[in-house]
Amino acid sequence: MKTLVIDPNPESRDALRRALQAAGAQVRGVGSVAEGRKHLAELLPDVVVAALDSPGDGLAFLEEAIAEDPRRCAFALVEGDALEKGVEAMARGARDFLWRPVSQARIEMLLARLAQGREREARAEELRIDLANKELASSLAGSSARWNQALAAIRHEAALDAPVLLTGEPGTEKEAAARALHRLSRRGAEPFRAAPQARDLASVLDSAGTLFVPAVELAPSAAQEHLLSELENPRAPRLVVASDEEPHEAVAAGRLLAPLFQALRDHVVHLPPLRERGADVELLAVRLLAEIDPSLLFDAEAMDALSSHDWPGNRRELEDVVRRASQLADRFAIGPTVVLSVLGGPAATRRPRRRKPPVVRVPVGASLADVERRLIQKTLEFVRGNKPKAAQLLKLSLKTIYNKIKEYGLEH
């Protein structure tokens, strides 16, 4: 347990160091708050002991050390005839206090109590993460390969404390993903806030926990610049920023600040559209219908109609379709007529939507391998995973397409 001691009295400091080392702590001792601040940043101690009579205001230093890391344990050191000052320090955030001359028994008792508390916290954190994983499976249901890749990325980013950029079309559950990422992170017990608009950030950037900023590309440049500056603020909440546009395209169009994207690009989680998630459409439709009316079900033809739809509105559109279909249902089963009427009429009378091929923009400096990967990925998305069609469009052999998909991990 790394411990930093600030005590201007050399004899007392040496006695405290020996007593702490005997109790199993790794100790560094200094004589002033100014020295303590230097060692605080270098050592990153688990425990801080500061004499209140230290030059530079020992009590203020304890408050700073706690503010920097709320899990850090702070003890005040006072004279034996000034115990009321130790009580005052506890009211200001210190865990407890010691007095001169130091007592080995009291130090051992405080460190043992601290170790027990940490053990309880670790067990509670383990239970919290287990619950968060179950919530993730429930709130972001799906079993397709593309969706499992997105969930794995959420879990990976949750373990870090870096800002995250969520990308995906409107309706791809970005706020639910941000909440799951928050719950799985070490800040999961702290508040989660969603900014009502990316332009209105000032009132929520001084809070703890995680802040979700939707549709960042719609925010004014000044708001995006403010957001960029807060990425380096250790006291700001963890930022999870979402974009409904492909980031490179938003940057090229001047809607997303290039420096902001550069700051976020190493921590991007892409949420695939519903049309690329295969059997997840059926899974989600069944779950949603069970929540709305457990007595209803979709018949096979109705499910085929749902599976063949393009879902431009993604999960949000599917929820609306299931709700409206349940209201029109006759008896216990929802048939294809009801589903097609909700979707916009019989398939034969619906005009097929012509989909424009996506444009692949490549930043200067990208590797040829990255360019090739992005081009193949976008082509596969456009043809909805149809590999022969992708090979035809890219003028490659089918064998080459399969090899490239395996090489770049682009399984559909």
SEVO-158412 format. One record per residue (C-alpha): z, x, y. Coordinates in Angstrom, 2 decimals, m for minus. Layout:
N
zz,xx,yy
Z,X,Y
...
***
This chain:
412
zz,xx,yy
0.00,0.00,0.00
m1.21,1.74,3.18
1.50,1.70,5.87
1.40,2.80,9.52
4.72,3.61,11.22
5.16,3.92,15.00
8.56,5.30,15.98
9.26,7.62,18.94
12.46,8.90,17.26
11.40,11.82,14.99
14.48,11.65,12.76
14.22,7.89,12.35
10.45,8.13,11.76
10.92,10.79,9.08
13.67,8.79,7.35
11.52,5.67,7.43
8.54,7.58,6.02
10.59,8.95,3.11
12.11,5.54,2.36
8.73,3.83,2.35
7.18,6.53,0.16
10.06,6.18,m2.29
9.24,2.47,m2.48
5.63,3.31,m3.40
3.87,3.10,m0.01
1.25,5.48,1.37
2.61,6.26,4.85
1.29,7.66,8.12
3.76,8.06,11.00
3.11,8.50,14.74
5.29,8.47,17.86
3.48,6.16,20.32
1.40,3.00,20.55
m1.58,4.99,21.88
m1.56,7.13,18.72
m0.98,4.03,16.63
m4.12,2.35,17.95
m6.23,5.34,16.88
m4.77,5.37,13.38
m4.98,1.57,13.06
m8.79,1.68,13.24
m9.01,4.70,10.92
m6.40,3.81,8.27
m6.80,0.01,8.20
m3.21,m0.33,6.96
m1.86,m3.23,4.89
1.55,m2.88,6.58
2.47,m1.90,10.15
6.00,m0.96,11.23
6.46,m0.52,14.99
9.60,0.32,16.91
9.93,m2.08,19.83
11.05,0.80,22.07
7.83,2.76,21.39
5.98,4.02,24.49
3.19,1.55,25.24
4.95,m1.71,24.12
5.58,m1.84,20.38
5.75,m5.64,20.30
2.31,m5.98,21.90
0.96,m3.52,19.32
2.33,m5.64,16.46
0.61,m8.71,17.92
m2.68,m6.79,18.22
m2.43,m5.54,14.63
m1.87,m9.08,13.32
m4.67,m10.55,15.45
m7.10,m7.94,14.08
m6.25,m8.87,10.48
m4.10,m11.99,9.91
m3.34,m10.85,6.34
m1.73,m7.66,7.63
2.07,m7.55,7.32
3.94,m6.45,10.45
7.59,m5.36,10.65
9.51,m4.69,13.85
11.94,m1.75,14.06
15.00,m2.19,16.32
18.34,m0.56,17.00
21.21,m1.78,14.83
22.92,m3.36,17.82
19.78,m5.21,19.00
18.95,m7.43,16.04
18.12,m10.32,18.37
15.02,m8.37,19.41
13.91,m8.34,15.78
14.32,m12.12,15.64
12.21,m12.41,18.79
9.50,m10.25,17.18
9.43,m12.61,14.18
8.90,m15.51,16.59
5.87,m13.58,17.91
4.30,m13.08,14.47
6.19,m10.23,12.73
6.96,m10.86,9.05
10.49,m9.44,9.34
12.38,m6.54,10.94
14.18,m3.30,10.08
16.91,m1.55,12.03
18.06,2.00,12.63
19.44,3.72,10.66
16.96,2.61,8.00
18.24,1.09,4.79
16.45,2.05,1.58
17.66,m1.13,m0.10
16.28,m3.35,2.67
12.92,m1.58,2.65
12.61,m2.00,m1.12
13.58,m5.66,m0.82
11.00,m6.36,1.91
8.18,m4.54,0.09
9.02,m6.28,m3.22
8.97,m9.64,m1.42
5.65,m8.70,0.14
4.17,m7.73,m3.24
5.30,m11.03,m4.77
3.76,m12.94,m1.87
0.47,m11.07,m2.28
0.45,m11.88,m5.99
0.95,m15.58,m5.25
m1.80,m15.44,m2.64
m4.15,m13.79,m5.15
m3.52,m16.54,m7.72
m4.01,m19.23,m5.09
m7.24,m17.57,m3.94
m8.51,m17.43,m7.51
m7.86,m21.16,m7.91
m9.51,m21.88,m4.55
m12.67,m19.96,m5.49
m12.81,m21.75,m8.85
m12.63,m25.10,m7.05
m15.26,m23.96,m4.53
m17.64,m23.07,m7.37
m17.18,m26.55,m8.85
m17.82,m28.07,m5.41
m20.97,m25.93,m5.11
m22.32,m27.32,m8.39
m21.55,m30.85,m7.22
m22.72,m30.73,m3.60
m25.86,m28.67,m4.31
m26.85,m30.11,m7.68
m29.91,m28.77,m9.45
m30.93,m26.67,m12.44
m34.45,m25.44,m11.66
m35.13,m21.70,m11.56
m35.88,m21.76,m7.82
m32.68,m23.66,m7.06
m30.54,m21.38,m9.25
m31.92,m18.40,m7.34
m30.82,m20.04,m4.07
m27.33,m20.75,m5.45
m27.01,m17.16,m6.65
m27.95,m15.96,m3.15
m25.30,m18.25,m1.62
m22.63,m16.82,m3.94
m23.76,m13.27,m3.14
m23.63,m13.78,0.63
m20.30,m15.63,0.40
m18.65,m12.48,m0.94
m19.69,m10.57,2.19
m18.50,m11.26,5.72
m21.84,m10.80,7.42
m23.70,m13.47,9.43
m26.24,m15.39,7.34
m29.61,m16.99,8.09
m30.47,m20.10,6.07
m34.16,m20.99,5.97
m36.01,m23.97,4.57
m37.84,m27.12,5.56
m35.92,m29.98,7.22
m33.88,m31.91,4.67
m33.27,m28.97,2.31
m29.47,m29.25,2.49
m28.83,m26.33,4.82
m25.54,m27.69,6.17
m24.29,m28.35,2.62
m25.29,m24.78,1.74
m23.42,m23.46,4.78
m20.29,m25.39,3.77
m20.52,m24.04,0.21
m20.98,m20.50,1.49
m17.91,m20.94,3.70
m15.74,m22.37,0.91
m16.67,m19.47,m1.40
m15.91,m16.83,1.25
m12.57,m15.22,2.08
m12.50,m17.49,5.16
m12.71,m20.57,2.95
m9.20,m21.78,3.81
m10.03,m21.63,7.54
m11.95,m24.32,9.47
m15.68,m24.95,9.05
m17.44,m26.15,12.19
m21.01,m27.27,12.74
m22.28,m26.86,16.28
m23.70,m30.23,17.41
m26.53,m28.33,19.09
m27.38,m24.65,19.04
m27.45,m24.72,22.85
m23.75,m25.70,23.03
m21.96,m22.70,21.55
m19.37,m21.62,24.10
m16.75,m24.15,23.01
m16.81,m23.15,19.34
m17.40,m19.38,19.35
m13.73,m18.63,19.98
m12.58,m20.38,16.78
m11.67,m18.96,13.38
m13.41,m19.67,10.09
m17.16,m20.29,9.94
m19.56,m21.74,12.51
m22.81,m23.36,11.35
m25.64,m23.35,13.91
m28.54,m25.66,12.91
m32.17,m25.34,14.05
m31.53,m22.15,16.01
m35.23,m21.93,16.95
m34.75,m25.03,19.15
m32.03,m23.39,21.24
m32.87,m21.94,24.66
m33.31,m18.17,24.86
m30.02,m17.83,26.77
m28.11,m19.53,23.95
m29.82,m17.33,21.35
m28.95,m14.22,23.37
m25.33,m15.37,23.55
m25.36,m15.90,19.81
m26.75,m12.39,19.29
m23.98,m10.87,21.41
m21.34,m12.70,19.37
m22.55,m11.16,16.12
m20.70,m7.98,17.13
m17.52,m9.79,18.16
m14.84,m9.22,15.46
m12.84,m12.22,16.71
m15.74,m14.68,16.56
m16.11,m16.98,13.56
m18.51,m16.02,10.81
m21.92,m17.31,11.86
m24.25,m19.15,9.48
m27.48,m19.81,11.36
m30.23,m22.13,10.11
m33.93,m22.36,10.90
m36.23,m25.22,9.91
m39.23,m22.94,10.49
m40.38,m19.85,8.64
m38.61,m17.16,10.77
m41.64,m14.87,11.16
m43.69,m17.80,12.43
m40.90,m18.90,14.82
m40.68,m15.34,16.19
m44.46,m15.10,16.58
m44.47,m18.43,18.46
m41.68,m17.26,20.77
m39.17,m19.87,19.59
m36.85,m17.43,17.81
m35.69,m14.22,19.50
m36.98,m11.23,17.58
m33.71,m9.23,18.02
m31.69,m12.16,16.66
m33.93,m12.38,13.58
m33.74,m8.60,13.13
m29.93,m8.81,13.18
m29.96,m11.53,10.49
m32.88,m10.53,8.28
m30.81,m8.59,5.72
m28.78,m11.71,4.91
m31.31,m14.51,4.44
m30.92,m17.38,1.96
m34.02,m19.51,1.47
m33.60,m23.09,0.23
m36.80,m24.21,m1.56
m38.34,m27.63,m0.84
m37.80,m30.43,m3.34
m41.46,m30.43,m4.44
m40.95,m26.89,m5.84
m37.84,m27.78,m7.84
m39.49,m29.53,m10.79
m37.09,m31.65,m12.86
m34.44,m31.49,m10.10
m36.10,m34.59,m8.59
m35.17,m36.63,m11.66
m31.70,m35.11,m11.88
m30.93,m35.85,m8.23
m32.43,m39.36,m8.36
m30.23,m40.28,m11.34
m27.10,m38.84,m9.66
m27.78,m40.59,m6.37
m28.43,m43.93,m8.05
m25.20,m43.61,m10.07
m23.28,m43.09,m6.80
m24.93,m46.11,m5.14
m24.90,m48.54,m8.08
m23.83,m47.34,m11.56
m25.24,m50.51,m13.14
m28.84,m49.57,m12.24
m31.28,m47.09,m13.73
m34.88,m45.98,m13.23
m37.37,m46.79,m16.00
m39.74,m44.07,m17.22
m42.69,m45.12,m15.03
m40.50,m45.27,m11.94
m39.27,m41.77,m12.69
m42.87,m40.58,m13.07
m43.64,m42.03,m9.63
m40.66,m40.19,m8.14
m41.64,m36.91,m9.84
m45.24,m37.07,m8.61
m44.27,m37.65,m4.96
m44.57,m34.72,m2.50
m41.18,m35.28,m0.80
m42.05,m33.97,2.68
m38.56,m35.08,3.79
m36.92,m33.30,0.82
m33.39,m34.32,m0.30
m32.91,m36.49,2.79
m36.03,m38.52,1.96
m35.04,m38.85,m1.70
m31.62,m40.26,m0.72
m33.31,m42.85,1.50
m35.82,m43.83,m1.19
m33.12,m44.25,m3.87
m30.97,m46.33,m1.51
m33.85,m48.65,m0.56
m35.06,m48.95,m4.15
m31.56,m49.97,m5.28
m31.58,m52.77,m2.72
m34.90,m54.11,m4.07
m34.01,m53.72,m7.75
m34.35,m56.67,m10.12
m31.65,m56.91,m12.78
m30.70,m53.56,m14.27
m33.81,m51.38,m14.05
m35.84,m50.06,m11.14
m39.53,m50.10,m12.05
m42.56,m48.29,m10.63
m43.56,m51.21,m8.39
m40.30,m50.99,m6.47
m40.48,m47.20,m6.18
m44.12,m47.20,m5.04
m43.45,m49.93,m2.48
m40.61,m47.88,m1.03
m42.76,m44.76,m1.03
m45.56,m46.56,0.80
m47.61,m48.62,m1.64
m49.44,m48.23,m4.97
m50.68,m44.74,m5.73
m54.31,m45.95,m5.78
m54.13,m47.23,m2.22
m52.27,m44.31,m0.74
m54.42,m41.78,1.05
m53.65,m38.34,m0.32
m52.22,m35.96,2.21
m54.33,m32.90,2.86
m52.10,m29.91,2.91
m53.04,m27.05,5.19
m52.80,m23.64,3.56
m49.79,m21.77,4.97
m50.38,m18.80,7.24
m48.75,m15.56,6.11
m47.70,m13.44,9.08
m46.71,m9.87,8.34
m44.65,m7.73,10.73
m45.92,m4.27,11.57
m44.18,m1.74,9.36
m43.97,m3.96,6.26
m44.84,m2.20,3.02
m47.99,m3.11,1.12
m45.83,m4.27,m1.78
m43.94,m6.64,0.54
m47.23,m7.97,1.96
m48.55,m8.59,m1.56
m45.31,m10.27,m2.66
m45.27,m12.61,0.37
m48.95,m13.52,m0.08
m48.50,m14.35,m3.77
m45.28,m16.27,m3.10
m46.85,m18.40,m0.35
m49.92,m19.08,m2.48
m47.75,m20.21,m5.41
m45.78,m22.48,m3.08
m49.03,m23.98,m1.75
m50.38,m24.75,m5.22
m46.92,m25.90,m6.45
m46.65,m23.22,m9.09
m50.15,m23.76,m10.55
m50.85,m20.19,m11.67
m54.57,m20.62,m12.57
m55.16,m22.18,m9.14
m53.24,m19.33,m7.46
m55.34,m16.78,m9.35
m58.52,m18.57,m8.22
m57.46,m18.61,m4.55
m56.36,m14.96,m4.61
m59.45,m13.91,m6.60
m57.30,m12.28,m9.27
m57.26,m12.61,m13.05
m54.69,m14.95,m14.56
m53.13,m11.99,m16.42
m52.70,m10.13,m13.12
m51.01,m13.17,m11.55
m48.53,m13.38,m14.43
m47.81,m9.64,m14.19
m47.27,m9.82,m10.43
m44.98,m12.86,m10.74
m42.85,m10.95,m13.23
m42.91,m7.76,m11.13
m41.76,m9.53,m7.94
m39.40,m12.03,m9.58
m41.41,m15.04,m8.39
m40.89,m17.32,m11.39
m41.83,m20.97,m10.74
***
